[in-house]
Every structure is written in structure tokens, then in C-alpha cells.
Amino acid sequence: MKTKSNMTDKEKKIKFPATKGVVDNAVRRALNLFDKWNDVTGFVPKHTGYYYELQGVIEDAVHCGVQEITGDYKKLDGE
């Protein structure tokens, strides 16, 4: 079993467990990065169905990463 004492330096940087606050911050950061990119490219108009669908995909991607890191797999809304 992994404990802080037998983790690699890379693993120690990961915040275990992935608390709601940590996950919410990761989702917000990813959505902010998407908005910055979308503002530059104008790829999809804001406040449209496509815009909200892309936000959902981004949120699911963050949750996939969290699940992979923690090993706590749960079905996501988009599955």
C-alpha cells in the first residue's frame, strides 16, 4: 500500500485523497484554459449548446484523470 514514506517524489506532489476542493479547482482551471483558448480562436460561440457540451467533455476529462491517479473509478455522467 502506498504511503507518503514509500512514494516517489512525483507521487508525493499528487494531493491524496482528491478532495472535492482539489477536484473543483482542477475543473475550474481546465475550463478557464478552454475559455482563454476559445476567446482567441472563436471556435465555438459562448452560451450555446456546443459550448456547454465541450465544457462537459472537459469536466469529464479532469475527472478521468483524478480517477486514474486515485484508482477510485466511478461512472461519469458522459459515459
C-alpha positions as CSV (number, residue, x, y, z in Angstrom):
1,M,0.0,0.0,0.0
2,K,1.3,3.5,-0.9
3,T,2.0,5.8,2.0
4,K,3.9,9.1,2.0
5,S,7.0,7.4,3.1
6,N,7.3,5.0,0.2
7,M,6.0,7.3,-2.6
8,T,8.2,8.7,-5.3
9,D,8.8,12.5,-5.4
10,K,6.3,12.7,-8.3
11,E,3.7,10.8,-6.4
12,K,4.2,13.0,-3.3
13,K,3.2,16.0,-5.4
14,I,-0.2,14.5,-6.0
15,K,-2.8,15.5,-3.4
16,F,-4.2,12.4,-1.9
17,P,-7.1,12.0,-1.4
18,A,-8.5,14.0,-4.2
19,T,-10.9,16.1,-2.1
20,K,-13.9,17.9,-3.6
21,G,-12.0,21.2,-3.4
22,V,-8.9,19.8,-5.2
23,V,-11.1,18.4,-8.0
24,D,-13.2,21.6,-8.2
25,N,-10.0,23.6,-8.6
26,A,-8.8,21.3,-11.3
27,V,-12.1,21.6,-13.2
28,R,-12.1,25.3,-12.9
29,R,-8.6,25.6,-14.1
30,A,-9.3,23.4,-17.2
31,L,-12.4,25.4,-18.0
32,N,-10.5,28.7,-17.7
33,L,-7.9,27.3,-20.1
34,F,-10.6,26.3,-22.5
35,D,-12.2,29.8,-22.3
36,K,-8.8,31.5,-22.9
37,W,-8.2,29.3,-26.0
38,N,-11.8,29.7,-27.2
39,D,-11.6,33.5,-26.8
40,V,-8.6,33.6,-29.1
41,T,-9.8,31.1,-31.7
42,G,-13.5,31.9,-31.6
43,F,-14.0,28.1,-32.2
44,V,-17.5,27.9,-30.6
45,P,-19.8,30.8,-29.6
46,K,-20.2,31.1,-25.8
47,H,-23.5,30.1,-24.2
48,T,-24.5,27.7,-27.0
49,G,-25.3,24.0,-26.8
50,Y,-21.9,23.2,-28.3
51,Y,-20.1,25.4,-25.8
52,Y,-21.8,23.6,-22.9
53,E,-21.2,20.2,-24.4
54,L,-17.4,21.0,-24.7
55,Q,-17.4,22.1,-21.1
56,G,-18.9,18.8,-20.1
57,V,-16.2,16.9,-22.0
58,I,-13.5,18.9,-20.3
59,E,-15.0,18.3,-16.9
60,D,-15.2,14.5,-17.6
61,A,-11.6,14.5,-18.8
62,V,-10.5,16.1,-15.5
63,H,-12.5,13.5,-13.5
64,C,-10.9,10.7,-15.6
65,G,-7.5,12.0,-14.6
66,V,-8.5,12.2,-11.0
67,Q,-9.9,8.6,-11.1
68,E,-6.7,7.3,-12.8
69,I,-4.5,8.9,-10.1
70,T,-6.6,7.8,-7.1
71,G,-7.7,4.4,-8.5
72,D,-11.3,5.4,-7.5
73,Y,-13.2,4.6,-10.7
74,K,-16.8,5.7,-11.0
75,K,-19.1,6.0,-14.0
76,L,-19.1,9.6,-15.3
77,D,-22.2,11.5,-16.5
78,G,-20.9,11.4,-20.1
79,E,-20.5,7.6,-20.1
